[in-house]
């Protein structure tokens, strides 16, 4: 199989057997539960080495797909010690650029879920798409972060959550497929334990809250509908005001080690600011 052919498909999809829980999540569209293993935790400089997606259909059936990814950079030994993926294991794997279109198609029209996914998995995934020259618009997707439910209700880690909610030990933690599957099982158990969550993505987000994001790395946040800096010497100040008064700050950020999505949003704000000025 050529490299190009390898890039065209995940590992063979697996239909997971499952028992029907007492309370089933009522989905209006598929929910793609995502877990990534990476070279590290820096969204702008680290890369994906494994991706697994549990795609849950509104009828409750689910399809699991996973893929090793060649990150095109060395995997630090400390990271391999966590997830068990080595440079040797990914040397013949496709790069993210080669797999990007297939991944995008698989999550098309899906809401997204995961464990700490709003702060890590989704931003990292978007960054990889942008590095590959692929625009992906997630503005209409609902995002269910199981960690938000867990931290709001119990304050634990993923392995502890799995033991607490499912009464199972998470053997093989930090395997993307195992973690994504465990996350889905935890969400179902949470629906049963907390009736106040309801049974829809919308009802869950209504209870846990949904952040109004500007960029996925959260360098900017919205306060009363206005984009403000969320870091550095201008923290709390409207981005548009800073760009008007200190235009060199835009150049500094564009040359700096910031995620591509952050730079993209900064440019959008600058363009809107210049348009209003003119």
C-alpha positions as CSV (number, residue, x, y, z in Angstrom):
1,X,0.0,0.0,0.0
2,X,1.4,3.4,-1.0
3,X,1.7,6.3,1.4
4,X,-1.1,8.0,-0.4
5,X,-3.4,5.0,-0.1
6,X,-2.5,4.7,3.6
7,X,-3.7,8.2,4.1
8,X,-7.1,7.5,2.7
9,X,-8.5,5.4,5.5
10,X,-8.4,4.8,9.3
11,X,-7.6,1.5,10.8
12,X,-10.6,-0.8,10.0
13,X,-13.7,0.6,11.8
14,X,-15.0,-1.3,14.9
15,X,-18.6,-1.5,15.8
16,X,-18.7,-1.7,19.6
17,X,-21.1,-4.0,21.3
18,X,-23.0,-2.1,24.0
19,X,-25.8,-2.6,26.5
20,X,-28.6,-0.1,26.5
21,X,-28.3,2.1,29.5
22,X,-31.3,3.1,31.6
23,X,-31.0,6.7,30.4
24,X,-29.8,7.2,26.8
25,X,-28.5,10.4,25.5
26,X,-31.0,11.8,23.0
27,X,-29.0,13.0,20.0
28,X,-30.2,15.2,17.2
29,X,-27.1,14.5,15.2
30,X,-24.0,12.3,15.7
31,X,-21.7,12.9,18.6
32,X,-18.0,12.4,17.8
33,X,-16.1,11.6,21.1
34,X,-12.4,12.4,20.4
35,X,-9.2,11.6,22.2
36,X,-5.7,12.5,21.0
37,X,-2.3,11.3,22.1
38,X,0.4,13.9,21.3
39,X,4.1,14.7,21.5
40,X,3.3,17.2,24.3
41,X,0.8,19.7,25.5
42,X,1.8,22.8,23.6
43,X,-0.9,23.4,21.1
44,X,1.2,25.6,18.8
45,X,4.3,23.4,18.7
46,X,3.4,19.8,19.6
47,X,1.7,17.3,17.2
48,X,-0.8,14.5,17.2
49,X,0.6,10.9,17.3
50,X,-2.7,9.0,17.7
51,X,-6.3,9.9,17.2
52,X,-9.4,7.9,18.1
53,X,-13.0,8.8,17.5
54,X,-16.1,7.1,18.9
55,X,-18.9,8.3,16.6
56,X,-22.2,7.8,18.3
57,X,-25.3,7.9,16.1
58,X,-28.7,9.2,17.2
59,X,-30.0,5.6,17.3
60,X,-27.3,4.7,19.9
61,X,-25.1,2.7,17.5
62,X,-21.5,3.7,17.4
63,X,-18.4,3.4,15.2
64,X,-14.9,3.5,16.5
65,X,-12.0,4.6,14.3
66,X,-8.4,5.1,15.3
67,X,-5.2,6.0,13.6
68,X,-1.5,6.4,14.4
69,X,-0.1,9.6,13.0
70,X,3.5,10.5,12.1
71,X,4.1,13.8,13.9
72,X,7.0,14.7,11.7
73,X,9.0,15.4,14.8
74,X,10.6,13.3,17.5
75,X,8.3,12.0,20.3
76,X,9.9,12.9,23.6
77,X,10.7,10.0,25.9
78,X,8.5,11.5,28.6
79,X,5.5,11.6,26.3
80,X,6.1,8.0,25.1
81,X,6.2,7.0,28.8
82,X,2.7,8.3,29.2
83,X,1.0,6.9,26.1
84,X,3.3,4.2,25.0
85,X,3.7,5.4,21.4
86,X,7.3,5.5,20.2
87,X,9.1,7.0,17.1
88,X,9.4,3.5,15.7
89,X,5.7,2.9,15.9
90,X,4.8,6.0,13.9
91,X,7.7,6.1,11.4
92,X,5.6,4.5,8.6
93,X,2.3,6.1,9.7
94,X,0.6,8.8,7.6
95,X,1.2,12.4,8.5
96,X,-1.8,14.5,9.7
97,X,-1.8,16.3,6.4
98,X,-2.3,13.0,4.6
99,X,-5.2,11.9,6.9
100,X,-6.8,15.3,7.4
101,X,-9.5,15.1,4.8
102,X,-10.6,11.7,6.0
103,X,-10.8,12.9,9.6
104,X,-12.7,16.0,8.6
105,X,-15.2,13.9,6.6
106,X,-15.7,11.5,9.5
107,X,-16.6,14.3,12.0
108,X,-18.6,16.3,9.5
109,X,-22.0,17.4,10.9
110,X,-21.1,15.9,14.3
111,X,-21.2,17.6,17.7
112,X,-18.0,17.0,19.6
113,X,-17.2,15.4,22.9
114,X,-14.2,14.3,24.9
115,X,-12.4,14.6,28.3
116,X,-10.8,18.1,28.6
117,X,-11.6,18.3,24.9
118,X,-12.7,21.9,24.9
119,X,-9.3,23.0,26.2
120,X,-7.0,20.5,24.5
121,X,-8.3,18.0,22.0
122,X,-10.4,20.3,19.9
123,X,-7.9,23.2,19.9
124,X,-5.1,20.7,19.0
125,X,-7.2,19.2,16.2
126,X,-8.1,22.6,14.8
127,X,-4.5,23.6,14.8
128,X,-3.4,20.5,12.9
129,X,-6.1,21.2,10.3
130,X,-4.9,24.7,9.9
131,X,-1.3,23.6,9.6
132,X,-2.5,21.3,6.8
133,X,-4.1,24.2,5.0
134,X,-7.6,22.9,5.7
135,X,-10.2,25.3,7.1
136,X,-12.7,23.8,9.4
137,X,-15.7,25.7,10.9
138,X,-16.9,24.3,14.2
139,X,-18.9,27.4,15.1
140,X,-22.2,25.5,14.8
141,X,-21.0,22.4,16.7
142,X,-22.0,21.7,20.3
143,X,-19.1,20.6,22.5
144,X,-19.7,18.3,25.4
145,X,-16.6,18.2,27.7
146,X,-17.1,15.3,30.1
147,X,-14.4,16.7,32.4
148,X,-16.5,19.8,32.9
149,X,-19.4,17.7,34.2
150,X,-17.0,15.6,36.3
151,X,-15.2,18.6,37.9
152,X,-18.5,20.3,38.6
153,X,-20.0,17.3,40.2
154,X,-17.1,15.3,41.7
155,X,-13.6,16.7,41.1
156,X,-11.6,13.7,39.8
157,X,-9.3,12.5,37.0
158,X,-10.3,10.3,34.0
159,X,-9.3,7.0,35.6
160,X,-11.0,7.9,38.8
161,X,-14.1,9.0,36.9
162,X,-14.2,5.7,35.1
163,X,-14.0,3.9,38.5
164,X,-16.5,6.2,40.1
165,X,-19.1,6.2,37.4
166,X,-18.7,2.8,35.8
167,X,-17.1,0.8,38.6
168,X,-14.3,-0.3,36.2
169,X,-10.6,0.0,36.2
170,X,-9.3,1.9,33.2
171,X,-6.7,-0.6,32.0
172,X,-4.7,0.8,29.1
173,X,-5.2,4.5,30.0
174,X,-3.6,6.9,27.5
175,X,-4.5,4.7,24.6
176,X,-6.6,7.1,22.5
177,X,-9.3,4.5,21.7
178,X,-9.5,3.2,25.3
179,X,-9.8,6.7,26.6
180,X,-12.4,7.9,24.1
181,X,-14.5,4.8,24.7
182,X,-14.2,5.2,28.5
183,X,-15.2,8.9,28.1
184,X,-18.4,7.9,26.3
185,X,-19.3,5.3,28.9
186,X,-18.7,7.9,31.7
187,X,-21.1,10.3,29.9
188,X,-23.8,7.7,29.8
189,X,-23.3,6.9,33.5
190,X,-23.4,10.6,34.3
191,X,-26.8,10.9,32.6
192,X,-28.1,8.2,34.9
193,X,-26.5,9.7,38.1
194,X,-27.5,13.3,37.4
195,X,-31.1,13.5,36.0
196,X,-30.7,17.3,36.1
197,X,-28.4,16.9,33.1
198,X,-31.4,15.9,30.9
199,X,-30.9,13.7,27.9
200,X,-29.8,16.1,25.1
201,X,-26.5,17.8,24.3
202,X,-28.4,21.1,24.7
203,X,-29.6,20.3,28.2
204,X,-26.1,19.2,29.3
205,X,-24.5,22.4,28.1
206,X,-27.3,24.5,29.7
207,X,-26.4,23.0,33.1
208,X,-22.6,23.0,32.8
209,X,-22.3,26.2,30.9
210,X,-20.7,26.9,27.5
211,X,-17.9,29.3,27.2
212,X,-18.1,31.9,24.4
213,X,-14.8,31.3,22.7
214,X,-12.8,33.6,20.5
215,X,-9.8,31.4,19.9
216,X,-9.4,27.8,21.1
217,X,-6.2,28.6,23.0
218,X,-8.1,31.2,24.9
219,X,-5.7,34.0,24.3
220,X,-8.8,36.1,23.8
221,X,-12.1,35.8,25.6
222,X,-15.4,37.7,25.2
223,X,-16.6,40.0,28.0
224,X,-20.1,41.4,27.4
225,X,-19.7,40.5,23.8
226,X,-16.3,42.3,23.3
227,X,-13.1,40.4,22.5
228,X,-10.5,41.1,25.2
229,X,-7.0,39.9,25.8
230,X,-6.7,37.0,28.3
231,X,-3.0,37.1,28.9
232,X,0.0,39.5,29.2
233,X,0.2,43.2,29.8
234,X,-3.0,43.9,28.0
235,X,-5.1,41.3,29.8
236,X,-8.7,42.5,30.2
237,X,-8.3,45.2,27.5
238,X,-10.4,45.1,24.3
239,X,-8.3,43.6,21.5
240,X,-9.5,46.2,19.0
241,X,-8.5,49.1,21.3
242,X,-5.0,47.7,21.6
243,X,-4.6,47.2,17.9
244,X,-5.7,50.8,17.2
245,X,-3.4,52.2,19.9
246,X,-0.4,49.8,19.6
247,X,-0.5,48.3,16.0
248,X,3.0,46.8,16.5
249,X,1.5,44.4,19.0
250,X,-0.2,42.7,16.1
251,X,3.1,42.2,14.4
252,X,4.6,40.8,17.6
253,X,1.9,38.2,18.1
254,X,2.0,37.2,14.4
255,X,5.7,36.5,14.7
256,X,5.4,34.9,18.1
257,X,4.8,31.3,19.2
258,X,1.1,31.5,19.2
259,X,-1.3,28.9,17.7
260,X,-2.4,29.5,14.1
261,X,-6.0,29.7,15.1
262,X,-5.1,32.5,17.6
263,X,-3.3,34.4,14.8
264,X,-6.3,33.8,12.5
265,X,-8.7,35.3,15.0
266,X,-6.4,38.2,15.7
267,X,-6.3,39.0,12.0
268,X,-10.1,38.9,11.8
269,X,-10.3,41.4,14.6
270,X,-7.7,43.6,13.0
271,X,-9.6,43.6,9.7
272,X,-12.9,44.5,11.4
273,X,-11.1,47.3,13.3
274,X,-9.6,48.7,10.1
275,X,-12.9,48.4,8.3
276,X,-14.7,50.4,11.0
277,X,-11.9,53.0,11.0
278,X,-12.3,53.5,7.3
